Amino acid sequence: MNKAQFIAYLAPQFGDSKKEAARAVEVVFDAIVRNISKGDDVMINDFGKFKKVDRPARKGRNPFTGESIQIKASKKVRFLASKGLKEVISGARKLGPAPTPPSKAAPAKAAAKTKKSARKPAKKAKKSKRR
């Protein structure tokens, strides 16, 4: 699942508004990135933990030449899955039902308009002749 698919999956929870779902995704990702960049761990219960890890400098080998090279120290992000997520993935625990989108209460006038427009037959598309 990529980011666009994730937003489309969340849209029904936001009244079918992809704009609102995209904003929510951006806010969550921004909060995670900002806290990790400060050095704080981000712990989400029953999901996992994002943490910043310092990797020390080390020696490596160039695979093409076989020459030894020095690899610089770096900072990486590590994700550690929680016990609950591991249990669901392994099948040891059943995943509960997905949250249902909030019900929409349509005004009476809007419902009446939809019923009238639904009665009109749709126009047939003209077929173009290609030879």
Backbone as ProteinMPNN parsed JSONL, in Angstrom:
{"seq_chain_A": "MNKAQFIAYLAPQFGDSKKEAARAVEVVFDAIVRNISKGDDVMINDFGKFKKVDRPARKGRNPFTGESIQIKASKKVRFLASKGLKEVISGARKLGPAPTPPSKAAPAKAAAKTKKSARKPAKKAKKSKRR", "coords_chain_A": {"N_chain_A": [[0.853, -1.173, 0.0], [0.644, 2.117, -0.951], [1.134, 5.685, -0.328], [-1.009, 7.152, -1.515], [-2.949, 5.151, -1.834], [-3.338, 4.542, 0.825], [-4.473, 6.928, 1.769], [-6.84, 6.897, 0.262], [-8.015, 4.652, 1.399], [-8.531, 5.596, 3.971], [-10.32, 7.668, 3.513], [-13.241, 7.156, 3.636], [-13.634, 7.277, 6.409], [-13.51, 9.925, 6.884], [-15.781, 11.163, 5.913], [-15.829, 10.618, 3.161], [-13.952, 12.385, 2.17], [-11.143, 12.955, 0.543], [-9.328, 14.956, 0.785], [-9.403, 15.751, 3.497], [-8.615, 13.329, 4.648], [-6.05, 13.099, 3.565], [-4.84, 15.288, 4.772], [-4.916, 14.471, 7.461], [-3.199, 12.248, 7.34], [-0.814, 13.519, 6.588], [-0.366, 15.114, 8.866], [0.03, 13.173, 10.866], [2.316, 11.796, 9.87], [4.111, 13.939, 9.837], [4.305, 14.55, 12.567], [5.523, 12.203, 13.512], [7.996, 12.231, 12.102], [9.132, 14.691, 12.969], [9.455, 14.278, 15.758], [11.17, 12.037, 15.819], [13.407, 13.116, 14.534], [14.249, 14.897, 16.472], [15.26, 13.149, 18.26], [13.616, 11.796, 19.923], [11.7, 8.906, 20.871], [8.982, 7.377, 19.146], [6.16, 5.992, 20.22], [3.548, 3.867, 19.51], [0.822, 2.453, 20.791], [0.036, -1.031, 20.617], [0.959, -1.124, 18.028], [3.685, -0.246, 17.332], [7.121, 0.923, 17.666], [8.969, 3.718, 16.751], [12.296, 4.543, 16.414], [15.302, 6.47, 16.723], [18.473, 5.547, 15.634], [21.915, 5.412, 16.204], [24.468, 4.669, 14.021], [27.659, 3.348, 14.162], [30.887, 4.364, 12.778], [32.474, 2.292, 10.352], [34.449, -0.341, 8.836], [34.292, -1.268, 5.431], [33.84, -3.081, 2.337], [34.546, -2.501, -1.042], [32.561, -3.883, -3.468], [33.166, -4.17, -6.185], [35.911, -3.598, -6.644], [37.176, -4.756, -4.521], [38.535, -3.376, -2.67], [39.286, -2.057, 0.579], [37.202, 0.123, 2.402], [36.335, 3.066, 4.288], [33.421, 3.448, 6.072], [31.223, 6.023, 6.86], [29.939, 7.223, 10.039], [26.444, 7.073, 10.822], [22.954, 8.052, 11.074], [20.005, 6.296, 11.617], [16.572, 5.237, 11.14], [14.722, 3.06, 13.096], [12.223, 0.575, 13.211], [10.342, -0.993, 15.604], [8.286, -3.628, 16.003], [5.291, -3.964, 17.927], [4.229, -6.193, 20.587], [1.534, -6.879, 20.301], [1.054, -6.359, 17.532], [2.812, -8.201, 16.388], [1.614, -10.583, 17.245], [-0.83, -10.524, 15.852], [0.058, -10.618, 13.184], [1.361, -13.095, 13.132], [-0.76, -14.757, 13.503], [-1.585, -15.589, 15.964], [-3.346, -14.048, 17.359], [-6.583, -12.801, 16.784], [-7.602, -10.27, 14.539], [-9.6, -7.515, 15.28], [-12.852, -6.255, 14.145], [-12.867, -3.916, 11.405], [-12.898, -0.367, 11.875], [-16.019, 1.309, 11.492], [-17.218, 3.712, 9.116], [-18.428, 6.97, 10.11], [-21.973, 7.427, 10.416], [-24.013, 8.95, 7.938], [-26.19, 11.604, 8.175], [-28.594, 12.567, 6.181], [-30.198, 15.532, 5.051], [-33.784, 16.052, 4.693], [-34.657, 17.389, 2.34], [-32.487, 17.109, 0.581], [-32.473, 14.357, 0.298], [-34.907, 13.991, -1.007], [-34.429, 15.267, -3.451], [-32.484, 13.586, -4.562], [-33.932, 11.29, -4.986], [-35.742, 12.094, -7.0], [-33.994, 12.718, -9.107], [-32.955, 10.254, -9.564], [-34.943, 8.931, -10.891], [-34.977, 9.808, -13.507], [-34.16, 8.703, -16.765], [-30.946, 7.666, -17.898], [-28.982, 9.251, -20.41], [-28.121, 7.767, -23.506], [-24.872, 7.023, -24.613], [-23.395, 8.275, -27.565], [-22.354, 6.278, -30.26], [-19.273, 6.181, -31.854], [-18.269, 5.93, -35.218], [-15.731, 4.014, -36.458], [-13.421, 3.278, -38.933]], "CA_chain_A": [[0.0, 0.0, 0.0], [1.407, 3.363, -0.979], [0.496, 6.786, 0.396], [-2.291, 7.473, -2.154], [-3.871, 4.074, -1.485], [-3.608, 4.708, 2.253], [-5.411, 8.05, 1.87], [-8.121, 6.419, -0.271], [-8.55, 3.72, 2.398], [-8.994, 6.38, 5.113], [-11.313, 8.674, 3.11], [-14.589, 6.943, 4.186], [-13.659, 7.67, 7.821], [-13.566, 11.386, 6.912], [-16.91, 11.59, 5.098], [-15.401, 10.482, 1.757], [-13.118, 13.527, 1.8], [-9.722, 12.594, 0.41], [-8.559, 16.11, 1.242], [-9.292, 15.646, 4.952], [-7.819, 12.132, 4.941], [-4.655, 13.429, 3.231], [-4.36, 16.191, 5.83], [-4.678, 13.659, 8.656], [-1.987, 11.449, 7.097], [0.323, 14.438, 6.629], [-0.15, 15.53, 10.257], [0.607, 12.028, 11.592], [3.688, 11.586, 9.402], [4.917, 15.077, 10.272], [4.571, 14.392, 14.004], [6.501, 11.121, 13.679], [9.304, 12.681, 11.6], [9.674, 15.752, 13.829], [9.887, 13.714, 17.038], [12.349, 11.184, 15.604], [14.559, 13.959, 14.22], [14.717, 15.466, 17.747], [15.872, 12.096, 19.054], [12.592, 11.152, 20.752], [11.064, 7.703, 20.339], [7.543, 7.499, 18.922], [5.556, 4.723, 20.595], [2.12, 3.777, 19.229], [0.389, 1.209, 21.439], [-0.436, -2.119, 19.76], [1.485, -1.013, 16.671], [5.134, -0.359, 17.393], [7.938, 2.03, 18.141], [9.966, 4.265, 15.833], [13.38, 5.136, 17.202], [16.498, 6.9, 16.013], [19.605, 4.709, 16.023], [23.216, 5.857, 15.699], [25.319, 3.581, 13.531], [29.05, 3.803, 14.24], [31.72, 4.229, 11.578], [32.997, 0.923, 10.24], [35.149, -0.657, 7.592], [33.535, -2.063, 4.481], [34.603, -3.501, 1.17], [33.949, -2.187, -2.333], [32.359, -5.186, -4.109], [33.737, -4.225, -7.541], [37.374, -3.604, -6.639], [37.684, -5.524, -3.388], [39.289, -2.442, -1.846], [38.686, -1.712, 1.87], [36.821, 1.531, 2.508], [35.81, 3.491, 5.582], [32.029, 3.891, 5.996], [30.985, 7.045, 7.885], [28.872, 7.021, 11.026], [25.176, 7.605, 10.308], [21.771, 7.918, 11.921], [18.949, 5.578, 10.909], [15.322, 5.034, 11.873], [14.402, 1.647, 13.266], [10.86, 0.324, 13.666], [10.222, -2.211, 16.396], [6.864, -3.997, 16.089], [4.832, -4.274, 19.282], [3.81, -7.574, 20.814], [0.198, -7.033, 19.72], [1.177, -6.441, 16.073], [3.446, -9.493, 16.075], [0.62, -11.645, 17.446], [-1.799, -10.475, 14.749], [0.744, -11.049, 11.966], [1.654, -14.526, 13.224], [-2.018, -15.493, 13.569], [-1.86, -15.988, 17.342], [-4.458, -13.239, 17.84], [-7.47, -12.356, 15.704], [-7.769, -8.834, 14.402], [-11.001, -7.122, 15.454], [-13.453, -5.68, 12.948], [-12.392, -2.585, 11.028], [-13.82, 0.678, 12.305], [-16.976, 1.694, 10.466], [-17.285, 5.165, 8.953], [-19.57, 7.561, 10.796], [-23.18, 7.438, 9.59], [-24.35, 10.26, 7.386], [-27.589, 11.969, 8.329], [-28.904, 13.454, 5.07], [-31.416, 16.32, 5.236], [-34.931, 15.538, 3.951], [-34.699, 17.988, 1.006], [-31.44, 16.495, -0.241], [-32.908, 12.992, 0.001], [-35.982, 14.079, -1.993], [-33.819, 15.606, -4.745], [-31.804, 12.409, -5.109], [-34.942, 10.346, -5.472], [-36.256, 12.601, -8.268], [-32.971, 12.606, -10.149], [-32.722, 8.837, -9.84], [-36.004, 8.453, -11.768], [-34.709, 10.185, -14.894], [-33.298, 7.735, -17.436], [-29.663, 8.19, -18.34], [-28.861, 9.355, -21.868], [-27.181, 6.811, -24.067], [-23.72, 7.626, -25.273], [-23.368, 8.048, -29.015], [-21.23, 5.45, -30.699], [-18.556, 6.76, -32.994], [-17.928, 4.906, -36.215], [-14.306, 4.01, -36.855], [-13.137, 2.284, -39.986]], "C_chain_A": [[0.894, 1.231, 0.0], [0.597, 4.482, -0.323], [-0.878, 7.13, -0.19], [-3.342, 6.411, -1.823], [-4.275, 4.167, -0.012], [-4.636, 5.82, 2.477], [-6.791, 7.623, 1.376], [-8.795, 5.457, 0.71], [-9.154, 4.473, 3.59], [-10.137, 7.332, 4.768], [-12.723, 8.402, 3.644], [-14.711, 7.327, 5.668], [-13.779, 9.188, 7.983], [-14.678, 11.899, 5.994], [-16.594, 11.585, 3.613], [-14.593, 11.683, 1.271], [-11.656, 13.096, 1.761], [-8.84, 13.731, 0.905], [-8.343, 16.053, 2.749], [-8.44, 14.438, 5.359], [-6.341, 12.401, 4.668], [-4.056, 14.34, 4.29], [-4.045, 15.41, 7.102], [-3.401, 12.839, 8.513], [-0.752, 12.337, 7.191], [0.651, 14.856, 8.061], [0.506, 14.401, 11.051], [2.057, 11.812, 11.182], [4.604, 12.708, 9.872], [5.271, 14.956, 11.752], [5.621, 13.311, 14.249], [7.885, 11.6, 13.272], [9.92, 13.731, 12.525], [10.188, 15.189, 15.159], [11.102, 12.818, 16.878], [13.572, 12.039, 15.317], [15.112, 14.65, 15.469], [15.414, 14.426, 18.608], [14.891, 11.391, 19.964], [12.08, 9.892, 20.063], [9.578, 7.981, 20.161], [6.938, 6.127, 19.142], [4.061, 4.785, 20.338], [1.662, 2.427, 19.759], [-0.242, 0.245, 20.444], [-0.02, -1.966, 18.306], [2.995, -1.167, 16.69], [5.803, 0.917, 17.837], [8.92, 2.422, 17.051], [11.05, 4.877, 16.7], [14.57, 5.44, 16.324], [17.681, 6.106, 16.544], [20.879, 5.275, 15.399], [24.018, 4.642, 15.259], [26.765, 4.071, 13.526], [29.763, 3.661, 12.886], [32.301, 2.82, 11.553], [33.731, 0.758, 8.919], [34.261, -1.531, 6.722], [34.422, -2.429, 3.302], [33.833, -3.128, -0.083], [33.786, -3.502, -3.097], [32.975, -5.29, -5.506], [35.252, -4.352, -7.534], [37.962, -4.457, -5.529], [38.456, -4.659, -2.409], [38.544, -2.163, -0.536], [38.393, -0.222, 1.898], [36.297, 1.799, 3.905], [34.389, 4.014, 5.367], [31.775, 4.836, 7.161], [29.895, 6.61, 8.864], [27.595, 7.649, 10.474], [24.063, 7.409, 11.338], [20.673, 7.298, 11.076], [17.697, 5.536, 11.776], [15.065, 3.54, 11.924], [12.969, 1.543, 13.767], [10.851, -1.004, 14.39], [8.73, -2.511, 16.565], [6.501, -4.345, 17.522], [4.41, -5.735, 19.369], [2.45, -7.834, 20.173], [0.238, -7.172, 18.207], [1.8, -7.767, 15.657], [2.466, -10.637, 16.22], [-0.404, -11.683, 16.315], [-1.168, -11.006, 13.469], [0.995, -12.552, 11.982], [0.388, -15.379, 13.264], [-2.378, -15.945, 14.968], [-3.051, -15.217, 17.924], [-5.273, -12.765, 16.643], [-7.572, -10.83, 15.725], [-9.251, -8.507, 14.501], [-11.559, -6.521, 14.176], [-12.919, -4.276, 12.686], [-13.385, -1.537, 11.505], [-14.756, 1.072, 11.164], [-17.008, 3.207, 10.35], [-18.5, 5.721, 9.689], [-20.77, 7.616, 9.859], [-23.484, 8.853, 9.149], [-25.838, 10.502, 7.565], [-27.913, 13.002, 7.261], [-30.166, 14.242, 5.377], [-32.526, 15.796, 4.326], [-34.984, 16.099, 2.535], [-33.676, 17.346, 0.084], [-31.829, 15.076, -0.623], [-33.998, 13.005, -1.055], [-35.432, 14.396, -3.373], [-33.151, 14.396, -5.369], [-32.808, 11.412, -5.646], [-35.492, 10.79, -6.819], [-35.24, 12.416, -9.385], [-32.695, 11.148, -10.498], [-33.765, 8.285, -10.799], [-35.747, 8.779, -13.238], [-33.803, 9.151, -15.545], [-32.014, 8.408, -17.921], [-29.636, 8.229, -19.865], [-27.832, 8.348, -22.346], [-26.065, 7.544, -24.762], [-23.754, 7.293, -26.759], [-22.139, 7.218, -29.365], [-20.58, 6.112, -31.894], [-18.165, 5.623, -33.931], [-16.475, 5.065, -36.613], [-14.106, 2.938, -37.891], [-11.697, 2.256, -40.319]], "O_chain_A": [[1.784, 1.37, 0.839], [-0.502, 4.245, 0.179], [-1.82, 7.375, 0.564], [-4.498, 6.743, -1.562], [-5.422, 3.898, 0.343], [-5.558, 5.669, 3.28], [-7.801, 7.95, 2.0], [-10.02, 5.456, 0.831], [-10.163, 4.046, 4.151], [-10.859, 7.762, 5.668], [-13.373, 9.351, 4.082], [-15.803, 7.669, 6.122], [-14.104, 9.683, 9.062], [-14.533, 12.95, 5.369], [-17.049, 12.465, 2.881], [-14.562, 11.96, 0.072], [-11.019, 12.899, 2.795], [-7.733, 13.498, 1.39], [-7.232, 16.28, 3.229], [-7.644, 14.517, 6.295], [-5.478, 11.984, 5.44], [-2.894, 14.181, 4.665], [-3.027, 15.656, 7.749], [-2.61, 12.745, 9.452], [0.244, 11.953, 7.804], [1.823, 14.943, 8.427], [1.434, 14.643, 11.822], [2.931, 11.662, 12.036], [5.745, 12.459, 10.262], [6.406, 15.227, 12.146], [6.504, 13.476, 15.091], [8.85, 11.401, 14.01], [11.111, 13.661, 12.829], [11.252, 15.592, 15.628], [11.989, 12.84, 17.731], [14.664, 11.733, 15.797], [16.302, 14.959, 15.529], [16.085, 14.773, 19.579], [15.275, 10.486, 20.704], [12.032, 9.816, 18.836], [8.984, 8.732, 20.935], [7.166, 5.205, 18.358], [3.373, 5.651, 20.879], [2.061, 1.381, 19.246], [-0.966, 0.658, 19.538], [-0.594, -2.618, 17.434], [3.528, -2.12, 16.122], [5.164, 1.855, 18.312], [9.618, 1.574, 16.494], [10.758, 5.644, 17.618], [14.819, 4.769, 15.323], [17.874, 6.002, 17.756], [20.912, 5.579, 14.206], [24.222, 3.705, 16.031], [27.058, 5.112, 12.938], [29.31, 2.949, 11.99], [32.584, 2.232, 12.597], [33.645, 1.594, 8.02], [33.568, -2.421, 7.215], [35.612, -2.116, 3.284], [32.635, -3.391, -0.194], [34.782, -4.178, -3.355], [33.274, -6.394, -5.962], [35.82, -5.115, -8.315], [39.13, -4.839, -5.596], [38.978, -5.166, -1.416], [37.318, -2.047, -0.532], [39.213, 0.595, 1.478], [35.872, 0.887, 4.614], [34.18, 4.925, 4.566], [32.069, 4.506, 8.31], [29.058, 5.759, 8.564], [27.651, 8.64, 9.746], [24.222, 6.697, 12.33], [20.437, 7.726, 9.946], [17.751, 5.768, 12.983], [15.178, 2.844, 10.915], [12.543, 2.312, 14.629], [11.298, -2.019, 13.856], [8.003, -1.742, 17.193], [7.295, -4.945, 18.246], [4.257, -6.418, 18.356], [2.236, -8.887, 19.572], [-0.468, -8.011, 17.647], [1.365, -8.384, 14.685], [2.475, -11.567, 15.414], [-0.799, -12.761, 15.872], [-1.803, -11.77, 12.742], [0.854, -13.213, 10.953], [0.455, -16.595, 13.079], [-3.389, -16.624, 15.148], [-3.689, -15.679, 18.87], [-4.717, -12.376, 15.616], [-7.621, -10.201, 16.782], [-10.072, -9.165, 13.862], [-10.816, -6.301, 13.22], [-12.566, -3.546, 13.612], [-14.588, -1.794, 11.537], [-14.336, 1.159, 10.011], [-16.848, 3.915, 11.344], [-19.492, 5.016, 9.871], [-20.616, 7.825, 8.655], [-23.249, 9.819, 9.875], [-26.657, 9.683, 7.146], [-27.559, 14.173, 7.399], [-31.121, 13.679, 5.913], [-32.247, 15.168, 3.304], [-35.321, 15.366, 1.605], [-33.977, 17.068, -1.077], [-31.552, 14.635, -1.738], [-34.025, 12.127, -1.918], [-35.914, 13.854, -4.367], [-33.241, 14.197, -6.58], [-32.555, 10.759, -6.658], [-35.692, 9.956, -7.702], [-35.595, 12.002, -10.489], [-32.25, 10.846, -11.605], [-33.516, 7.277, -11.46], [-36.254, 8.086, -14.12], [-32.793, 8.756, -14.962], [-32.017, 9.578, -18.303], [-30.193, 7.355, -20.528], [-26.817, 8.106, -21.693], [-26.283, 8.561, -25.419], [-24.098, 6.18, -27.155], [-21.046, 7.429, -28.84], [-21.254, 6.547, -32.828], [-17.79, 4.529, -33.508], [-16.051, 6.133, -37.053], [-14.576, 1.812, -37.733], [-11.277, 1.483, -41.18]]}, "name": "protein", "num_of_chains": 1, "seq": "MNKAQFIAYLAPQFGDSKKEAARAVEVVFDAIVRNISKGDDVMINDFGKFKKVDRPARKGRNPFTGESIQIKASKKVRFLASKGLKEVISGARKLGPAPTPPSKAAPAKAAAKTKKSARKPAKKAKKSKRR"}
